[in-house]
Every structure is written in structure tokens, then in C-alpha cells.
Amino acid sequence: MWDLARSWVDGWTVSRQTPKPVDVPWGLSIQVGLTDQVVRHVLLDADAETARGLVGAITEPATWIKAFLEPDLMGPWFSPEWEPTDPGFLMAVDLRPSVVRAPDGYTATTETAGEVISVRVLAADGELAARGQIGLAGASCVFDQIVTEEAHQRLGLGTVVMGALTNAAVETGAATGTLGATVQGRALYETLDWKVLAPLTGFIYKPADKPVAP
């Protein structure tokens, strides 16, 4: 499991074009550099004492901590200044090529930029209907940012995106796919034979603004 968890982190950094993860005592650390996510720490088999030590040492707002644990287990580690993210799941699948057919009026295109492969599904009028991308990480890849626009939902476009990305990944030699799924996304991925490996729980450090001194 931990090999796949590490592969997920590696592929995520490729997809999001962040610096590579750095090994730290609690797992992996990523300098994301965004306003709403400055640093991301991913716990890999860290014990509670190590995790609490990390939480207590953090002073930078918009720091994220992710772990493959149930929320009830992680919750006591955090003060009220930390906010939980939406529940998630680490999922994986053995990649196999499949026939991909977009519904009438839609077209799917695939583009490659370095180690990132993107799929876009366009409606007849050229409007973006669905999209997704993968970050390649050796023999595995991470499926990321899979989105179907609201006006085009319930048409199977998510399946089209996943199928096109899978075929592109297989062509590169990737054998395993991983992703971090939302509750809603999990339902789609399970219909495509993806399996849940572990819960994926996150907390964000959001300290209250300090009053300005007079």
C-alpha cells in the first residue's frame, strides 16, 4: 500500500507541476507554493506522536496535512485552528486499454506536455464539457482533476475522460493508476473497477487573523 501511496504523491506533483516531494520523518513534504496551499505534508505510516509533533510545529497558514487514516483517528491531533477537508479515498486500478466512444455531438482530444497527459471533451459548439489529466510516475500514473461541467453531467463524459486517459497511459507503459477520489468520484471510479485502498483525510491550518496593533 505504501508504495502506491508514494506513487500517488509522486504523480500528483507531476500533474500539479510542483517541486518533487521530499522525504521527512513523517512521510513526504511538498512545497506547493499556492495561496490556498503553501505546503502539503503527507503522512506515511507515521505514529501519533510523530504526527502530533508535526502539527504542533506548524505556523504557516494554508499548510495541509494528508494521511491515509479515518477522520476520527486524526481529528484529536488538531486544534480548532485546523479545518478538515472533504472526505476522500486513495484508489488504484490495473490499467487496461478500452474502446472509448464519446456521445453524439461530443469530441475527445488528448494532448501531452512532458509527463502530463490531458484529455478534453468538447461539445458541438466548442464548449468545454469535461476534462482530466494524468501525471506519469514510472510504471504508475496519477489521474487528477477529473471534472464534468454541470451542464454536461449524466452523459457518461467522465467515463470517456477516464477511458481516454487510461489508453494514453497504457501507451506510455504505465501499468497502475492511482487517484485521490471524492465521495462522488468514488462512485464513478468503482464502476470502472477501481478499488479503494485507504481513506484519504486532510486538514488545513487556518489560524484566526491576529488583531492589528493600534
Stockholm file with secondary structure:
# STOCKHOLM 1.0

chainA/1-214         MWDLARSWVDGWTVSRQTPKPVDVPWGLSIQVGLTDQVVRHVLLDADAETARGLVGAITEPATWIKAFLEPDLMGPWFSPEWEPTDPGFLMAVDLRPSVVRAPDGYTATTETAGEVISVRVLAADGELAARGQIGLAGASCVFDQIVTEEAHQRLGLGTVVMGALTNAAVETGAATGTLGATVQGRALYETLDWKVLAPLTGFIYKPADKPVAP
#=GR chainA/1-214 SS CHHHHHHHHHHHHHHHTCCCCEEETTEEEEEEEETTEEEEEEESSCCHHHHHHHHHHCCSTTEEEEESSCHHHHGGGCCTTEEECCCEEEEEEECCCCCCCCCTTCEEEEEEETTEEEEEEECTTSCEEEEEEEEEETTEEEEEEEEECGGGTTSSHHHHHHHHHHHHHHHHTCCEEEEEEEHHHHHHHHHTTCEEEEEEEEEEECCCCCCCCC
#=GC SS_cons         CHHHHHHHHHHHHHHHTCCCCEEETTEEEEEEEETTEEEEEEESSCCHHHHHHHHHHCCSTTEEEEESSCHHHHGGGCCTTEEECCCEEEEEEECCCCCCCCCTTCEEEEEEETTEEEEEEECTTSCEEEEEEEEEETTEEEEEEEEECGGGTTSSHHHHHHHHHHHHHHHHTCCEEEEEEEHHHHHHHHHTTCEEEEEEEEEEECCCCCCCCC
//
